Amino acid sequence: MRIENEIKLDFKDVLIRPKRSTLTTRSQVDISREFRFRHTGAQYAGIPIVTANMDTTGTFEMARALVPLGLSVALHKHYPVDDCVAFFRGLERKSAAFYSMGIAKSDEEKFHEVMKRGGTGPDGAIHYVCIDVANGYTESFVRFVQKVREAYPQLVIMAGNVVTGEMTEELILSGADIVKVGIGPGSVCTTRKMTGVGYPQLSAIIDCADAAHGLEGHICADGGCTTPGDIAKAFGGGADFVMLGGMFAGHDECAGEIVERDGQQFQRFYGMSSKAAMDRYSGGIGEYRAAEGKEVLVPYRGPVAATAQEILGGVRSACTYVGARRLREFSKRTTFVRVTQQLNEVFGDPSPRK
C-alpha cells in the first residue's frame, strides 16, 4: 500500500484566471478544431464535443440534430446492424458519429458484420469507432484495441476509459488515436461509491493529455461536466475532445421515457452499468458483479439545439476571457486558480437545468 500526497484537482476546485484580450465579441472566437490522427493520418474538422454513447443520449436523432452545429455523437451499441449501416452510409461528415462497441465476443462479431456491409475502403461507411469499457486497465482490453487496429488500419479509434498517463501511452502505442479519460465522474455513475476507485477528473485530464500529446495522440475527457464552465476547464486542462452525457439528457432527441410528476415532465436517464441498463440488455445483473450506475429523472428540456447553443456560447465566452481567438490556443492561455468556492448561491442553485 502507498499514499500519493500530491493534490489532485476536480473541476470544482479551480477557476480560470482572466487575461488581457484584444477580442471584442464572442463571435470572433473559432471553437472548431482540426486534428491529424497518429495511426491513420486522417484529418478531423469540427467542434470537438461528443455526446456520450449511452442508449438515452447516443441516438440517431441526436446525431441528426447536432450535425448542423458541428458536434459529434458516439452512438450507443444496441442498434441493429442494418440500421447502423444505413445511418453511417448517409452520414456526409464521417466524424459526426462514432460506432461504439464493447469487447465481448458478441460485440466483436456484430462489428465485423457492420464493417463487412459498410465497406472497409476509403468510401466505407464507418470511419470513427469508440471501443468502450468501464475499466481500461485490463490486458484483454489492450489486446482488443491492437486487434481492431490491425484488422482495420483505416479507422480512427477512440478507446477507454483510463485516468493515468502510463495507460494512456500504452493504449496509443497499441493503436488508439484518442484515449477516453474518466473513471467515476459521470452524473449517473456509481463506480466510486461501489468500488472506491477513481481519480479527480481535471488532474486526470492534465496528466493524460500530457502523456498523449507527447506521442502525437489525443484524449477525450469523459464525465464530470455539469456546466459549460466545466467544459471550458476540460479544454483548458488539455482535452482535445469532451464527451457529455448528463448535459445532453432530457431532450426530444433522447430515447429516455418521459414521465410526469406533480404536473412537471421528466425524462428517464440511467448509466449503462445501472440495474436498468443490465435488466434491459443483459437479463439482469450478473452473478459476480454489482450495478455501478443509477437511474434518475431529469427535467424535460425540449429540443437539444438550445442546450447545444448554450454550451457553445459558454465555451466561446471563456475564450474571450483569456484572449484565445481559437479553441486550439485556449489551453496555452489557461491559468487555473485553486478556490474553495465556485458560486454565490445565496438565492439557490443558479443552474439553468433545474
N, C-alpha and C positions, 0 to 999 in steps of 0.2 A: 504494500500500500504506500502511496505517496500523495502529497498535497501540493498543488500549484498555488502559490501565494500571489502571483501576478493578477491584478484586477482585470476581469473580463466584462465587457460592456454590452448592454442591450440598447434598443432604440430609446427607451425611456430614460436612459442615463446621460444623454447628451443633447445638446442643441448645436446648430451650425452657426458659427460666428459670421456676421455680415462683413463685407469688404466694399471698398470703393468700386463704383461701376460706372461705365460710360453708357450703359443701356438705359433707355428712357421708357420702354414699354415691353411687356411680356411678348408682344408679337414679334420682337426682334430675336427671340430665342428659338433655336432649332433643337428640338428634343429627339430627333431621329438619330440613328447611329448607322454606321457602316462597319462591318466586320469581315475579315477573311479568316476562314477556319483552318486550323492546323493540319488536319488529316485529309481534307478534301480539296482545299483551295477555293471552295465555294464562297461566294460573297453574299452577305446579308445586308439588306437595307430596310429599315423600318423603325418604329418606336419599340424599344426592347422591353415591353411589358407584356406578360403572358398570363392568360387565365389558367388556373390550376386544372389538372386532369382528374377532377372529381366528377362523379356522374351527374351532380346537380349543376355544375358550372362549366365543365368542359364539353359543351354541346355544339352540334352543327349550327343551331340558331345563334348561339353566342358568337361563333366564328363569323357568320354572315353579318352580324351587327357590328363587329369590331374591325373587320377587314377594311372598310372605307376610312377608318380612323388611323390605320397603320399599325394597329396592335395585332397580337397573335393569340392563339388558343392551343393549349395542349388538350386534345380530345381525350375523353375517358376511353378505357379499353374494352367496353362492353358492347359497342356497336357491332352488328353483323358484318361479315366480310363484304357482301355485295354493297351494303350501304357505305362502308368505308371507301371502297374502290370508286364508287360513283362520286362521292363527295370530293375526294382528292383529285380525281380526273378533272373536275370542274373548277378547281382552285387555280386562279390565274397567278397570284403571288404565292409561290410554294412555301415561303417562310411564314405564311399566315397561320399555318396549322402544323402541329406535331402529331404523328401517330404515336400512341402510348401503349406500352406493354410491360408486364412483369417478366419474371424469369422462369415461371412454371412451364412444364412441357406443353401444356395446352396453349399458353401464350405464344410460345415459340412456333408451334405448328400453325396457329392462326396467322401469325406474322408472315411466315413463308408463303402461305396461300395468298395473302393480300399482296405481297410483293410480286408473286407469280402472275396474278391477274392484272396488277397495276403496271407491270413492266419495270425493268431494272436499269435501263439505259438513261441517257440524258433526258429523254422525253417521258420517263417514268412518272407515275402519278405522285409518288411519295419521295420527298427529298429530306425531310426532317423527322427524326424519331426520338422519343423520350423513353428511356429504359428506367423504370421507376420502382424502387423498393424502399421500404422503411429503413432498413439497415444496409448501408452501402459498404460495410466493412468486411463482408464475407468473401472468401476466396471464390466461391461459386459465382458471385456477382461479377467479380473482376474477370473470371474466365468467360462469362456470358458476354460481357462487353467486347472482349477480344474476339469471340466467335462471330458476333454480329459485324464487327469491323472487317474481319477477314472475308466474310460472306458478301458484304455489301459495302465496298470501299467508297462508293459514291455518296453515301448517306452522311448527313450531319447528325451526329449522335449527342444527345444530352443524357447524362447518366447521374444517378444519385439515389439516396441522399447521404452526404457526409458533412463533417464540420471542421476538419483539420487539414492543414497544409500537406502533410505527407500522403494522406489518402487522396487528396485532390491530384497530386502529382502522379500517383500510381494509376488513377483512372485515366488521366490524359495520356500517359505513356502506353496504356492498354488500348487506347482507341477512342476515348471520349473527346469531343470537341468542346463541349460545355459540361461543366460539373455542377450538379444541383446541390445547393448548400442549405442545410437546416434540419435539425433533429429536435422535434418537440415544440417549436414556437407557434404552430398553427392554432387558429381560433377554436377548432374542433378536434384538436389532437390532445390525447391524454398520455402520451408516451412518458413524459417526465413524471407524471403522477404515478403511473403504473410500474415504471422501471427505475426511476431515479436517474435516468440517463439523459444527457442533453448538453447544450453549450449556448451561452448567450449569443444571440443572433448577429449583432453588429460585429463583435470580435471574430465570430466565425467567418463572416463576410470578408473582413480585413485580412485575416490570416490566409484564407483560401484564395482570395483574389491575388495576393502577393505570390503565392505558390503557382497559380495557374498562369499568370501573365509572364512569369519567368520562363515558361515552356511554350509561349505563344498560344495558350489555351484561354478559355473563358469560363465564367461562373454565372449561375443563375441563383439569386437569393430567393429561397422558397420558404415563406411563412413569417409571421410576426408583424407584418404591416397592418396597421389598423386605420391609418390616416395618410393623406398624400405626403405629409411631412416625413413619415416613416419611409416612404418610397424614396424621397429625396435623400434621406440619410443612408439608405442602402446603396444608392448610386454614389453618394459621397464617399462611402467606405470602399468603393472599388468594384461593386457589382456591375457586370455587363448587361445582365437581364434581371428583371424582378418578376417573380411569379406570385399571383394573388388568388386566393380562394374566397375567404370571407368578405372581402371588399367588393367582390362581384356577385355575391349571393343575394337572393331575394328579388331577382328581376324577371321580366317577362321571358327572357331568353334562357332562363334556368329551367331545370327539369324537376325541381322540388315541388311537392304538393302544396297548394295554397289552402290554408285553413283560416277560419275566423274565430277570434276570441274577443268577447266584450265589444263587438262592433268594429274591431280592427283586424285587418288582414295581415297574415304572416305566411312565410314560406318555410317548409322544412329544409334543413341544411345539416349534413352529417359528414363526419370523417370517413374515409374509405377503409379504416380499420375499426370502425364502430360496429356495435352489435347490429344496427340497422343495415349496414352495408353487407356484413357477413351473412345475415339472415337472407338477404336478397340474392346474393351471388354465390354463396358457398354452403348454403343449407344450414347455417348456424355457426357458432364459434367452435373451432377445432378443439380436440381433447387436450392438447398440450399448449394452448395459448389463451390469452385474455384479450378482451377488446381494448384497443389503445386509441379510441376515438369516441366522440359523443355526438348525440343528435340534439339540435337546438331549433327554435323557431326564430327567424329573423324577420323584421318588418318588411312587408311587401313594398317594393320601391318603383315598380313600373318599368319602362324601357331602360336598358343599360346605357344608352348613349349619354344621358345626362350625368350619370355617375362617372363614365369614362372622361367626359369633358372636365368634370370637377378635378379628377385625378391629374389630368394633363395640365390643367391650369395651375394646380399646386406645384407641380414639378417645374413648370416654366417660371413661376414666381420665385421659387428657391434659386434658380439660376440667376435671376436678376439681382438677388440679394448678395451674391458673391461675384457678380460680374462675369459670369460664364455665358458667352454668346451661343455656345453649342454644348449639348449634353456631354460630349466627349471631353470637354475641358473641366467639367464640374468637379470631379474627384481631385484634380490637381489644385483647385481653388478652395477646397473644403478644409476648414479647421474645426474640429469638434471641441466643444467646451463641456466639461463634465458639470452636471447640475443635480440638484436634489428635488427640483420641482419643474414640471413642464408647463402646466397651465394654471391660470387663475380660475378656479371652479366655484367661486362664491355663489354663482347663480346656477349651479348644477352642471351636469355634463354637457359641454357645448357641441358634442359630436352631431353633425347633420344626419347621421344614420340612425339616430334614436329619437 
